Amino acid sequence: MNAAGKSRPNATRSDRRQAVVRRRREQEYATRRAHATESRRRVRRRRLLAGVGIVVALLLVGGGVALVLHERNKPDLALKASKIASKAKEQKIVSPPLAYHVTYRVQTAGDDNPIYEDVIVRRPFDMRYRLSNDATFAKPLYDLVITKNNRTERNDGVPETAENATPVLLSYGTRFDATLSDLISNGFFVRRERRKLLDTECTVYRTGSFIEAGKVVKATDTQHTDICISDDGLMLEEVNVASGAVSLRVTATEIVREPGLADTDFPVTTDAATLTAGGVQVVDLPRSSVPTTPYWQWAAAPEGWTFSSRQRVEVTKVVSDSTGPAATKVSWVDLYTRGADVLIVRQGAAGAEPVSVDTTNAIDTTVGDLGAAKLVVDTIGNTVVVSDVNGRFIQLFATTSASDLITVAGSLKVTTASG
């Protein structure tokens, strides 16, 4: 469940793309089979040519015959943004938009037809992400809406699902204004050239995975992703190389900054699942309450931040399976806001975390009274994770730099519930 913290869905952005491409290929294959009897010879020839990917043309050259090899049906996945400098200077992300709407064209290797992505963000809480066969998005193949209190998913041919939620770091709402320096200093991003796309200059960085793969990794000789980031922190282009071969290109085709978004741009059209049906229950609590013992909090909101809400969250696993018995996990979520920034503190019994945080590439650190902790640097924000301190887990998610988050987390103090 993603009731709070990072909004990374179980299926990542790259998983969604691959699922759409795979489903489309299956549909195309079924159509070809339906017409196989009347067009077997033509289809066989087309498959042969597609499999080889080469058209052999006979040309008469000076009375002789030359063989010309031409790659066919192979997408051109080279970086398209125009290069304006071979080596980029240090980039400062300034004036990031509070809201934006970006449409991307996604081309995968081996598939002639692109798919399209639509990313609509209103910081700090709202986001809509869609995948479609065309740029109209009239019939999206996948549609995810995240708001301050709800998460809704729609899949082509699958009933819409919704769950109650608490605020999260938006999974497709990158915050390079907060985390770029951390990504560079920890070796996850390497600055490269300067380019220009859609009349917007951007700086290219090399990293090791898709931007929305769920975690950042360092690039290798055979596995890397080049991304171009504008000076206001938007991704304009992404090119992925896997096993030494270019596999994907994502290119912005339209960018609208400050589009004047309304609540209706983030539609929630179905009721959230109940707790007994495996949903999430969120209960607002008085901000002055100390709901459990021990409870980690600040004596007063950190400087510049506003204490917005305190909530009790229950997530139920209805059926026992190989991962464990049926159970209800309880945690508490405190939300602090600062303009377009969020600071989220989630805590509960150690071992009962309803939201998992991948700490594979985390950085070991020490955080005040919390002690040993893991720092997770990401493109959507930074996270501090403490697995067990006096029988409690603590997770802090923030759209701030790593140093600011560690400083703020270091001033958390344990308190005891009255009565």
C-alpha positions as CSV (number, residue, x, y, z in Angstrom):
1,M,0.0,0.0,0.0
2,N,1.1,3.6,-0.6
3,A,-0.9,5.3,2.1
4,A,1.9,7.7,2.9
5,G,5.5,8.5,2.1
6,K,6.7,7.8,-1.4
7,S,4.0,7.1,-3.9
8,R,6.0,4.6,-5.9
9,P,3.5,2.1,-7.2
10,N,4.4,-1.6,-7.1
11,A,4.7,-1.4,-10.9
12,T,7.2,1.3,-11.9
13,R,6.8,3.7,-14.7
14,S,9.0,1.5,-16.9
15,D,6.9,-1.5,-16.0
16,R,3.8,0.4,-17.1
17,R,5.4,1.3,-20.4
18,Q,6.4,-2.3,-21.1
19,A,3.0,-3.6,-20.1
20,V,1.3,-1.3,-22.7
21,V,3.8,-2.3,-25.4
22,R,3.4,-6.0,-24.6
23,R,-0.4,-5.7,-24.6
24,R,-0.4,-3.9,-27.9
25,R,1.9,-6.5,-29.5
26,E,-0.3,-9.3,-28.2
27,Q,-3.3,-7.6,-29.8
28,E,-1.5,-7.1,-33.1
29,Y,-0.4,-10.7,-33.1
30,A,-4.0,-11.9,-32.5
31,T,-5.2,-9.8,-35.4
32,R,-2.6,-11.2,-37.7
33,R,-3.6,-14.8,-36.7
34,A,-7.2,-14.0,-37.5
35,H,-6.2,-13.1,-41.1
36,A,-3.6,-15.8,-41.5
37,T,-5.6,-18.1,-43.8
38,E,-6.2,-15.5,-46.5
39,S,-2.8,-13.8,-46.2
40,R,-0.4,-16.4,-45.0
41,R,2.2,-15.9,-47.7
42,R,2.2,-12.1,-47.3
43,V,2.4,-12.3,-43.5
44,R,5.1,-14.9,-43.6
45,R,7.2,-12.6,-45.9
46,R,6.5,-9.6,-43.7
47,R,7.6,-11.5,-40.5
48,L,10.7,-12.7,-42.2
49,L,11.6,-9.1,-43.2
50,A,10.8,-7.8,-39.8
51,G,12.8,-10.5,-38.0
52,V,15.8,-9.8,-40.1
53,G,15.2,-6.0,-40.1
54,I,17.0,-5.6,-43.4
55,V,15.8,-4.8,-46.9
56,V,18.2,-6.0,-49.6
57,A,18.0,-3.8,-52.6
58,L,19.7,-4.6,-55.9
59,L,21.2,-1.5,-57.5
60,L,23.0,-1.4,-60.8
61,V,26.3,0.4,-60.2
62,G,28.6,1.0,-63.2
63,G,27.2,-2.0,-65.0
64,G,27.7,-4.2,-61.8
65,V,25.3,-5.2,-59.0
66,A,25.7,-3.8,-55.5
67,L,24.0,-5.0,-52.3
68,V,22.7,-2.2,-50.2
69,L,21.6,-3.1,-46.6
70,H,19.0,-0.8,-45.1
71,E,17.7,-1.3,-41.6
72,R,13.9,-1.2,-41.6
73,N,11.4,-0.9,-38.8
74,K,14.1,-0.1,-36.3
75,P,13.3,3.1,-34.3
76,D,15.8,5.9,-34.3
77,L,16.6,6.3,-30.6
78,A,19.5,8.7,-30.7
79,L,19.3,11.8,-28.4
80,K,17.3,14.3,-30.3
81,A,17.8,17.5,-28.3
82,S,20.2,19.8,-30.2
83,K,23.7,19.9,-28.6
84,I,24.8,23.5,-27.8
85,A,27.9,22.7,-25.6
86,S,30.0,19.6,-25.2
87,K,30.5,20.2,-21.5
88,A,27.8,21.7,-19.3
89,K,28.6,24.1,-16.5
90,E,27.2,23.5,-13.0
91,Q,23.4,23.8,-13.2
92,K,21.3,25.7,-10.7
93,I,17.6,24.8,-10.7
94,V,15.7,28.0,-10.3
95,S,12.0,29.0,-10.3
96,P,10.6,25.4,-10.5
97,P,6.9,25.6,-11.5
98,L,4.3,25.0,-8.9
99,A,2.2,23.3,-11.6
100,Y,3.0,21.8,-15.0
101,H,1.7,19.6,-17.8
102,V,4.2,17.6,-19.9
103,T,3.4,15.2,-22.7
104,Y,6.1,12.7,-23.7
105,R,6.6,10.5,-26.8
106,V,7.9,7.1,-25.8
107,Q,9.7,4.9,-28.3
108,T,10.9,1.4,-27.3
109,A,13.3,-0.7,-29.3
110,G,11.6,-3.2,-31.5
111,D,8.3,-1.4,-31.6
112,D,7.6,0.8,-34.6
113,N,4.7,2.6,-32.9
114,P,5.3,5.0,-30.0
115,I,3.2,5.3,-26.9
116,Y,2.5,8.6,-25.1
117,E,2.8,9.7,-21.5
118,D,1.0,12.6,-19.9
119,V,2.3,14.0,-16.6
120,I,0.2,16.6,-14.8
121,V,1.5,17.9,-11.5
122,R,0.2,20.5,-9.0
123,R,2.6,20.7,-6.2
124,P,2.8,19.6,-3.5
125,F,0.0,17.0,-3.4
126,D,-1.6,16.3,-6.7
127,M,-0.6,14.4,-9.8
128,R,-2.0,12.6,-12.8
129,Y,-0.1,10.2,-15.0
130,R,-1.5,8.6,-18.2
131,L,-0.3,6.2,-20.9
132,S,-2.0,6.1,-24.3
133,N,-1.6,4.9,-27.8
134,D,-2.0,8.4,-29.1
135,A,-1.4,12.0,-27.9
136,T,-5.1,12.7,-27.4
137,F,-5.4,10.5,-24.3
138,A,-9.1,10.1,-25.1
139,K,-8.8,6.4,-24.1
140,P,-5.8,6.0,-21.8
141,L,-4.4,2.5,-21.3
142,Y,-3.3,3.5,-17.8
143,D,-4.5,6.4,-15.6
144,L,-3.1,7.1,-12.1
145,V,-4.4,10.0,-10.0
146,I,-2.9,10.9,-6.7
147,T,-4.3,13.6,-4.4
148,K,-3.8,14.6,-0.8
149,N,-6.3,12.1,0.4
150,N,-6.8,9.6,-2.4
151,R,-5.0,7.3,-4.9
152,T,-7.0,6.1,-7.9
153,E,-5.9,3.7,-10.7
154,R,-7.6,2.9,-14.0
155,N,-6.3,0.2,-16.3
156,D,-7.6,-0.5,-19.8
157,G,-10.3,-3.2,-19.4
158,V,-9.9,-3.4,-15.6
159,P,-12.3,-1.8,-13.1
160,E,-11.1,1.4,-11.5
161,T,-9.7,1.0,-8.0
162,A,-9.2,3.7,-5.3
163,E,-7.8,3.8,-1.8
164,N,-7.7,6.4,1.0
165,A,-4.3,7.9,1.3
166,T,-2.1,10.5,3.2
167,P,0.2,12.9,1.4
168,V,3.1,11.4,-0.5
169,L,6.2,12.4,-2.5
170,L,4.8,12.4,-6.0
171,S,6.2,9.4,-7.9
172,Y,6.2,11.2,-11.3
173,G,6.7,14.7,-9.9
174,T,10.5,14.9,-9.9
175,R,12.1,17.5,-7.5
176,F,15.5,18.2,-9.0
177,D,15.4,21.6,-7.3
178,A,15.7,19.7,-4.0
179,T,17.8,16.7,-4.8
180,L,20.0,17.3,-7.9
181,S,23.1,18.3,-5.8
182,D,22.7,15.1,-3.7
183,L,22.4,12.9,-6.8
184,I,25.6,14.4,-8.2
185,S,27.6,14.4,-5.0
186,N,26.8,10.8,-4.3
187,G,27.7,9.7,-7.8
188,F,24.3,8.8,-9.0
189,F,24.3,11.6,-11.6
190,V,27.2,12.6,-13.8
191,R,27.0,15.9,-15.6
192,R,27.6,15.8,-19.3
193,E,26.7,18.2,-22.2
194,R,24.2,21.0,-22.7
195,R,21.3,20.6,-25.1
196,K,18.1,22.4,-26.3
197,L,14.6,21.0,-26.9
198,L,11.3,22.8,-27.4
199,D,13.2,26.2,-27.2
200,T,14.3,25.2,-23.7
201,E,18.0,24.6,-22.7
202,C,18.7,21.6,-20.6
203,T,21.7,19.8,-19.0
204,V,22.4,16.1,-19.7
205,Y,23.2,13.8,-16.8
206,R,24.1,10.1,-16.9
207,T,22.7,7.8,-14.4
208,G,22.1,4.0,-14.1
209,S,18.4,3.5,-14.5
210,F,15.1,4.9,-15.7
211,I,14.2,8.1,-13.8
212,E,11.0,6.5,-12.4
213,A,12.5,3.0,-11.8
214,G,11.8,3.3,-8.1
215,K,15.4,4.0,-7.0
216,V,18.5,5.6,-8.4
217,V,21.7,3.6,-9.3
218,K,25.0,4.5,-10.7
219,A,25.7,4.0,-14.4
220,T,27.8,1.2,-15.8
221,D,29.5,0.6,-19.1
222,T,26.5,-1.4,-20.4
223,Q,23.6,0.1,-18.4
224,H,22.9,3.8,-18.2
225,T,20.3,6.4,-18.8
226,D,21.0,9.9,-20.2
227,I,18.4,12.6,-19.1
228,C,18.2,16.2,-20.0
229,I,16.9,18.5,-17.2
230,S,15.8,22.1,-17.8
231,D,16.9,24.9,-15.6
232,D,13.5,24.9,-13.8
233,G,13.8,21.2,-13.1
234,L,11.7,19.5,-15.7
235,M,12.8,16.4,-17.6
236,L,12.9,17.0,-21.4
237,E,14.4,13.8,-22.7
238,E,15.5,10.4,-21.5
239,V,17.5,7.8,-23.3
240,N,18.1,4.3,-21.8
241,V,20.8,1.9,-22.8
242,A,20.5,-1.7,-21.6
243,S,23.2,-4.4,-22.2
244,G,25.1,-2.0,-24.4
245,A,22.1,-1.3,-26.7
246,V,19.8,1.7,-26.8
247,S,16.4,0.4,-25.7
248,L,14.2,3.5,-25.0
249,R,13.8,7.2,-25.7
250,V,11.3,9.5,-24.0
251,T,11.0,12.9,-25.5
252,A,8.9,15.9,-24.4
253,T,6.6,17.0,-27.1
254,E,4.7,19.7,-25.2
255,I,5.3,21.6,-22.0
256,V,2.9,23.9,-20.3
257,R,4.1,25.6,-17.1
258,E,1.5,27.0,-14.6
259,P,-1.5,25.7,-16.6
260,G,-4.1,26.9,-14.1
261,L,-5.1,23.4,-12.8
262,A,-8.2,22.7,-10.9
263,D,-9.4,19.9,-8.7
264,T,-11.3,18.5,-11.7
265,D,-8.0,17.9,-13.4
266,F,-7.4,15.1,-10.8
267,P,-10.6,13.2,-10.9
268,V,-11.6,10.7,-8.2
269,T,-14.7,8.9,-9.6
270,T,-15.0,5.9,-7.4
271,D,-15.3,5.1,-3.7
272,A,-12.2,4.0,-1.9
273,A,-12.0,0.3,-0.8
274,T,-13.0,-0.2,2.8
275,L,-10.6,-1.5,5.5
276,T,-12.3,-4.9,5.6
277,A,-11.9,-5.2,1.8
278,G,-8.2,-4.6,2.0
279,G,-8.3,-0.9,1.8
280,V,-6.8,1.9,3.8
281,Q,-8.4,3.7,6.7
282,V,-7.2,7.2,7.6
283,V,-8.3,9.0,10.7
284,D,-7.5,12.6,11.5
285,L,-6.2,13.2,15.0
286,P,-5.7,16.4,17.0
287,R,-2.2,17.8,16.3
288,S,-1.6,18.1,20.0
289,S,-2.3,14.5,20.7
290,V,0.4,11.9,21.5
291,P,-1.3,8.8,20.1
292,T,1.1,6.1,21.2
293,T,4.2,5.5,23.3
294,P,6.9,6.1,22.4
295,Y,6.1,8.9,19.9
296,W,8.7,10.9,18.0
297,Q,7.9,14.5,17.3
298,W,9.3,18.0,17.5
299,A,8.5,20.3,20.4
300,A,7.6,22.9,17.8
301,A,7.5,22.8,14.0
302,P,11.0,23.1,12.5
303,E,11.8,26.6,11.4
304,G,10.0,27.6,8.2
305,W,7.6,24.6,8.3
306,T,3.9,24.5,9.3
307,F,2.5,21.5,11.2
308,S,-0.5,20.6,9.0
309,S,-2.0,17.3,10.2
310,R,-1.6,14.2,12.3
311,Q,-3.3,11.0,11.1
312,R,-3.7,7.4,12.1
313,V,-3.4,5.0,9.2
314,E,-4.5,1.4,9.1
315,V,-3.7,-1.0,6.2
316,T,-5.2,-4.4,6.2
317,K,-4.0,-7.6,4.5
318,V,-7.2,-9.6,4.3
319,V,-5.9,-13.0,3.3
320,S,-2.9,-15.0,4.6
321,D,-0.4,-16.0,1.9
322,S,3.2,-17.0,1.5
323,T,4.3,-13.5,2.6
324,G,2.6,-13.8,6.0
325,P,-0.7,-14.0,7.8
326,A,-3.6,-11.7,7.5
327,A,-3.0,-8.6,9.6
328,T,-3.7,-4.9,10.1
329,K,-0.7,-2.6,10.2
330,V,-1.1,0.7,12.1
331,S,1.1,3.7,11.7
332,W,0.9,7.4,12.3
333,V,1.7,10.2,9.8
334,D,2.6,13.8,10.6
335,L,2.6,16.3,7.7
336,Y,4.5,19.5,7.6
337,T,4.3,21.9,4.7
338,R,6.4,24.8,3.4
339,G,5.0,26.3,0.2
340,A,5.4,23.6,-2.4
341,D,7.5,21.4,-0.1
342,V,6.5,18.6,2.2
343,L,8.0,16.9,5.2
344,I,6.3,13.7,6.1
345,V,7.1,11.7,9.3
346,R,5.7,8.1,9.5
347,Q,6.2,5.9,12.5
348,G,4.9,2.7,14.0
349,A,5.9,-0.7,15.5
350,A,9.3,-1.9,14.2
351,G,8.7,-4.6,11.5
352,A,5.2,-3.4,10.7
353,E,6.0,-0.8,8.1
354,P,3.1,-0.6,5.6
355,V,5.3,1.3,3.1
356,S,8.6,-0.3,2.2
357,V,11.6,1.8,1.3
358,D,14.3,0.3,-0.9
359,T,17.6,0.9,0.9
360,T,19.8,-1.1,-1.4
361,N,21.8,2.0,-2.5
362,A,21.2,3.9,0.7
363,I,23.9,5.9,2.5
364,D,24.7,5.1,6.1
365,T,24.3,8.1,8.4
366,T,23.6,9.1,12.0
367,V,20.6,11.2,12.9
368,G,20.4,12.8,16.4
369,D,18.6,10.7,19.0
370,L,17.4,8.3,16.3
371,G,20.9,7.0,15.9
372,A,22.0,4.9,13.0
373,A,19.9,5.6,9.9
374,K,19.8,5.1,6.1
375,L,19.6,8.1,3.7
376,V,17.9,7.3,0.4
377,V,18.6,9.9,-2.3
378,D,16.0,10.0,-5.1
379,T,14.7,12.1,-7.9
380,I,11.4,12.9,-6.2
381,G,12.8,13.8,-2.7
382,N,15.0,12.4,0.0
383,T,14.2,9.9,2.7
384,V,15.7,9.0,6.1
385,V,14.9,5.5,7.4
386,V,15.4,4.1,10.9
387,S,14.3,0.4,11.1
388,D,14.3,0.1,14.8
389,V,14.8,2.6,17.6
390,N,13.3,1.5,20.9
391,G,10.9,-0.8,19.1
392,R,9.7,1.8,16.6
393,F,10.4,2.4,12.9
394,I,10.7,6.0,11.7
395,Q,10.5,7.1,8.0
396,L,11.0,10.8,7.0
397,F,10.2,11.9,3.5
398,A,11.0,15.4,2.3
399,T,11.4,17.6,-0.8
400,T,14.5,19.1,0.6
401,S,18.2,18.5,0.3
402,A,19.7,15.6,2.2
403,S,21.6,17.8,4.6
404,D,18.5,19.8,5.5
405,L,16.5,16.6,6.1
406,I,19.2,15.1,8.3
407,T,19.5,18.3,10.3
408,V,15.7,18.5,10.8
409,A,15.4,14.7,11.6
410,G,18.2,15.1,14.2
411,S,16.0,17.3,16.3
412,L,13.2,14.8,16.7
413,K,12.6,13.9,20.3
414,V,10.7,11.0,21.9
415,T,7.6,11.7,23.9
416,T,5.2,9.6,26.0
417,A,1.5,9.5,25.7
418,S,-0.4,10.9,28.6
419,G,-2.7,8.7,30.6
